[in-house]
Each structure stands twice: as C-alpha cells, then as structure tokens.
Amino acid sequence: MTGLEDKLRRLIAAVGPISVADYMSLVLSDPEHGYYTTRTAIGLEGDFITAPEISQMFGELIGIWCVAAYEALGRPRQVTLAELGPGRGTLMADLLRAGRVDPGFIRAAEVHLVEISPELRRRQANCLSGLASPVWHDRIDDLPDGPLIVVANEFFDALPIRQFVRGQRGWRERVVGLDDQDNLAFGIGAAAPDLALLPLGASEAPVGAVAEINRPAEAIIASLAHRLVQFGGAALVLDYGHVKSGFGETLQAVRAHHYADPLSEPGECDLTAHVDFDRLARAAGTEGASVLGPVTQGNFLLAMGLAERAGALGAGRNAEDQQNIVAAVDRLAGPEEMGTLFKAMAVTHPPMELPGF
Ligand SMILES: C[S@@+](CC[C@H](N)C(=O)[O-])C[C@H]1O[C@@H](n2cnc3c(N)ncnc32)[C@H](O)[C@@H]1O
C-alpha cells in the first residue's frame, strides 16, 4: 500500500467518502505523497511524454506566437511572460530561444513560473539557467501586475474535476469511499447537485450519463482573463479536451506510459481529465476577455509554420535525423496522434488577431 493510500483510507474512515475532486487533489498535490510534488513524471523515463518533450519545434512555434502577442500588445517596455505548470522547463527554454528573433521581446520579458512541485522547480531552474532568471509562484494570483503573456500546456487537465452520475433518482455526485475490504472504491453520494452546475441537457440525460466539471480550471481562467482585461495581454492554452460541453467520463490514470486504474496506487500514477474548452471560453468571456479558437493542435501548429520549421530543421541532417523530425511532426499534428484530440485556445484583451487561429 502506498503512503497516500494509507492516508486516504484513514481520512475516509474518519470523515466518510470524499469527492472525486478531493481525491484527485490529494493524489496529485498532497505535500508529502502527491504525484506532482514528489517526482519528475514527464519524459521517457517518467510516466508520460508531453508535446515540448517530443520536439523543440513545439516550444519554438509557441515562442513565435508570444512574439506576435507582444507586438499586438504595442511592445510594452516590460511584460510578464508566465507559464502555468512548466514541467521540466523545456517549453519555456525553446520559447525563449525562438523569441530571440525579436530582441525587444526578450529584453522586455520577465519570466514567471506557476508550479507546485519542488522537484520540478529544480528541473526548471536547471533547464533555464543562462536563459532567464525565473520567479516561481504557487498560484496565478501571485503574478505581478502589468501586461501579461501566458502559456499553459497540459496544465488544466491536471486540475481536479468533480464527477456526477445520473441514476434512477436523478443526478448524484460520484465519491471515493471504502468497500467491504477497506479498499478504495467509487460510490454515489447522497446529495443532489444544483442542476445549473451541470452541462445543458442534464435533466434529459439518460440513466448512467456522467458529467464532469472542473471548478479550479474555470476559476483560474476567469482570474487570468480578469488580469488580461485589467492590464492587457494574451494567454495560450493547449490541452486535450473537447470544444463543446457534454456528457462522458474522461478521468484517467497513467503510469509508465500505460493506462492504470485511477484508484490503484494513489500518488504513483498521473490522474487527468479532458478539458472542457467550452466552459473555459465562457468563463473567460464573462470577465470581458476575447477568445480565439479553440482549434485543433494540428491546425494551430501547421498555421504557425510547423511544416516549414521541420523543413528548416531537417535541412542538411542525415536520414535518421530527418525521419525523427518527420515522426515528431506526425506526433504533434497528426490526426491519430495529438493533432485532433489536443486543442489550442487563446484569451486576449484587447481583442487581437494572432497567428495560429
Ligand atoms: C502534465 S504536466 C505538464 C508540464 C508541461 N507543461 C509540459 O507540457 O511538459 C503538469 C504540470 O503542472 C504542474 N501542476 C499541476 N497542478 C498544479 C497546480 N495546481 N498549480 C501549479 N502547477 C501545477 C505540474 O507540477 C506539472 O509541472
């Protein structure tokens, strides 16, 4: 039994079943045993690979996007360049290298990283040494005031979701409790949720339908949008998810590049859920910000010049390197790989025309 499983069993025995959101929060961010707080999960030797770890081209194209956002902002003397959940720091490093095409952008950019994991903060410091002197924060509310450019890749999918299940007697919240043998088990809570929380059509949904809502994600995007409206700026969100709110279960666990049971070995597996871009866009719009997209990651990267960048990177290289570059393009933008499932969405103020959308 993992240390976290023991802690969870004792907690549930004492207070009763907990929501899926509380379970996910503890699994990912428990200060002592949490998945992100205790390890470098990302990379070949970790549990999963993210787009910046597939190829430098991903971060480079995002760097070009940030330069365009800086230009659209009127080239302020100083701009906060923030990344949410920067992982190993690879995206920011590639972004800053590509951003050198505009020395004014690099001079103006102050790098701020929002990261909960002490282990990953160390990785990020190493990766960015010589490129930037980042300032770390636990929460986006601690970012400094002023014009802002934000990047978040596979950040929102790591935030805790609540799940609701339609039963014979209406909607109920899914909870994590203990079974007869004291093992962690999903169950159904007693209280009926406020239907306004659930996607449209909830009252007509069939028995067995599942709805997921991610309140922290909506709160974070609303708070970001509020800042953008106050100070001017743009945020780019890339993640896997859907463009229209609906019903379906997407909570998943991954360990060593394979799917796992979300309740087995808590703290040892990554837990994620699809991002509801519809709700994120509405939360940003409520604050008065403009939204571009969402578009598929494939379309975004191709519109940003992925094919041209791949051609330039491969020029003069040997056949094996060129094959690797072609494979990376396919993984990032191919419809069977990350190209369709992953989406890109931007939130801006004032309204801007930005490349990729
Ligand atoms: C799936 S990883 C993505 C990493 C990176 N963006 C990439 O593409 O490789 C999620 C990142 O978000 C961080 N994270 C997760 N929950 C967080 C939270 N509530 N606040 C700040 N960072 C968080 C993790 O530690 C990790 O750096």
The ligand as a Tripos MOL2 file, in Angstrom:
@<TRIPOS>MOLECULE
LIG
   27    29     1     0     0
SMALL
NO_CHARGES

@<TRIPOS>ATOM
      1 C1          1.1480   17.3860  -17.2410 C.3       1 LIG1
      2 S1          2.3720   18.3810  -16.5630 S.3       1 LIG1
      3 C2          2.7040   19.4370  -17.9630 C.3       1 LIG1
      4 C3          4.0770   20.0020  -17.9330 C.3       1 LIG1
      5 C4          4.4980   20.8980  -19.0860 C.3       1 LIG1
      6 N1          3.5990   21.9830  -19.3060 N.3       1 LIG1
      7 C5          4.7120   20.1100  -20.3410 C.2       1 LIG1
      8 O1          3.9770   20.3170  -21.2970 O.co2     1 LIG1
      9 O2          5.6220   19.2800  -20.3680 O.co2     1 LIG1
     10 C6          1.5070   19.4190  -15.4260 C.3       1 LIG1
     11 C7          2.3510   20.4910  -14.7820 C.3       1 LIG1
     12 O3          1.5010   21.3110  -13.9660 O.3       1 LIG1
     13 C8          2.0160   21.3430  -12.6220 C.3       1 LIG1
     14 N2          0.8500   21.4780  -11.7460 N.ar      1 LIG1
     15 C9         -0.1240   20.5700  -11.5440 C.ar      1 LIG1
     16 N3         -1.0780   21.0890  -10.7340 N.ar      1 LIG1
     17 C10        -0.6990   22.3470  -10.4570 C.ar      1 LIG1
     18 C11        -1.2750   23.4010   -9.6880 C.ar      1 LIG1
     19 N4         -2.4190   23.2490   -9.0410 N.pl3     1 LIG1
     20 N5         -0.6110   24.5840   -9.6270 N.ar      1 LIG1
     21 C12         0.5670   24.7550  -10.2810 C.ar      1 LIG1
     22 N6          1.1670   23.7840  -11.0140 N.ar      1 LIG1
     23 C13         0.5390   22.6030  -11.0980 C.ar      1 LIG1
     24 C14         2.7810   20.0430  -12.5060 C.3       1 LIG1
     25 O4          3.6760   20.0090  -11.4370 O.3       1 LIG1
     26 C15         3.4530   19.9880  -13.8770 C.3       1 LIG1
     27 O5          4.5410   20.8780  -13.9580 O.3       1 LIG1
@<TRIPOS>BOND
     1     1     2 1
     2     2     3 1
     3     2    10 1
     4     3     4 1
     5     4     5 1
     6     5     6 1
     7     5     7 1
     8     7     8 2
     9     7     9 1
    10    10    11 1
    11    11    12 1
    12    11    26 1
    13    12    13 1
    14    13    14 1
    15    13    24 1
    16    14    15 ar
    17    14    23 ar
    18    15    16 ar
    19    16    17 ar
    20    17    18 ar
    21    17    23 ar
    22    18    19 1
    23    18    20 ar
    24    20    21 ar
    25    21    22 ar
    26    22    23 ar
    27    24    25 1
    28    24    26 1
    29    26    27 1
@<TRIPOS>SUBSTRUCTURE
     1 LIG1         1 GROUP 0 **** ****
